[in-house]
Amino acid sequence: MFSRPLNFNQPTYYIKNDAIEPTSTHQINMKNCILITNVNSLLGYALSYRFLEEWNREQDENYAELREKTEFRLLCRERQGLDELELLGAKIIEVQDYQNQGKIKEYMDGVGYVMFLPENSSQRLKEGETVIKCAKEQGVDYVTMLSYMGADYAKEENKHLTEYCRLEKFLSKHFNHNSYTVMRSAMWHQFYYYYGPMIEDENKIKLPVHEKAEFGSIDLADLVDAVYNLSSFPAEEAVYSNLAHLYITNLRKKNKTLFEFTPSGTITPGQLVKAASVGLERKDMTYEKISPETLYDYLRRIHNDNRFRQRPIQSATDIVVHKPILKEDRPYTFPLGRYLNDIVIEGILEYWTLADSNKQSHVSDDLEKAIDRRPTAVGKFFKHNRDQFSRLR
């Protein structure tokens, strides 16, 4: 059901020994490829799934023609857990060294549009700069960088957010205002899945922030919908050579180099606990402030927790319909334990450090405009996913 139909009129790319070999220079010149980096991350996987899901839907004849002329390339560290994306038609490419400019340039052959997600590694800055430089040198038409709220507040002690800030600036120096955009997001509601065992064992939510701190989170499904909606629109409005061309044209119409995807308002730790208590139907839940070190140790244990090894069975969505049948989370937004490497955990702690200083309280209507509805509130997230939290007992 997920396999891509063959098109014998289109040349094919072969992936051999970590290299891409185009069968003709004509396809390279067409720039028919869309490339997404860091697909081993939660956001990278969710974005890839969302775009590929739409790519596989039944569409009108005009859209079908664009679809057949488009190729999705997904860069990853390892292929583990990416089988579904390959079944949906993507070309999965394992990257051994993101600083190898020769290899990265090969992967950029024929690419018109890049969704750039910096790596969750100790070499994020150098690797990200290499991706941006290679994209520029290979003539990529447009780059969307996914970043995080708070990057503009980051100081040297906020190492990871500072790196995002530097990469944002590096991107702006290499691509003009009509050829890139940065999409910053707040923390995702799905982070609270990692708190499932804590809620079950202690009936508490513990964070390293004071009780009056204000912060916010958004639903990861809303975020990927926003990225998709800003890139796509009904194909019948104009004639395009492929989906990369369509996405780029639509993003350029927005004429924005920065989107800030935040909730409609902020909450305090007490309000978060109340939302979880009501949504999960648990009584007497409480809040406790803990040290960053305590949260770090907890998340390290979750990294190896068997309850976070597999995604839920895909009951909420169906590839042949446009919207989830149920209100519960789409399986591709569920956070696996393996996503919690040390770099990710340190980044989460930086978020809470800024929240404790009331530097995660900025709100914008960019998300609401992009998805054309009110963003999913954290209380609804808990309520709609009560069964998922029960599964984590």
Secondary structure, DSSP 8 states (H G I E B T S, - for coil): -------TTS--EEEETTEEEES-HHHHHHT-EEEE--TTSHHHHHHHHHHHHHHTS---HHHHHHHHT-EEEEEES--TT-HHHHHTT-EEEE-S-TT-HHHHHHHHTTEEEEEE---SSTTHHHHHHHHHHHHHHTT--EEEEEEETTTTT--TTSHHHHHHHHHHHHHHHHS-TTSEEEEEE-EEGGGGGGGHHHHHHHSEEEESS-TT--B-EE-HHHHHHHHHHHH---GGGS--SSHHHHHHHHHHHH--SEEEE--SS-B-HHHHHHHHHHHTT-SS-EEEE--HHHHHHHHHHHHT-GGGSS---S-S--TTSSS-SSSS--GGGS--GGG--HHHHHHHHHHHHHHHTT-S----SHHHHHHTS----HHHHHHHTHHHHHHT-
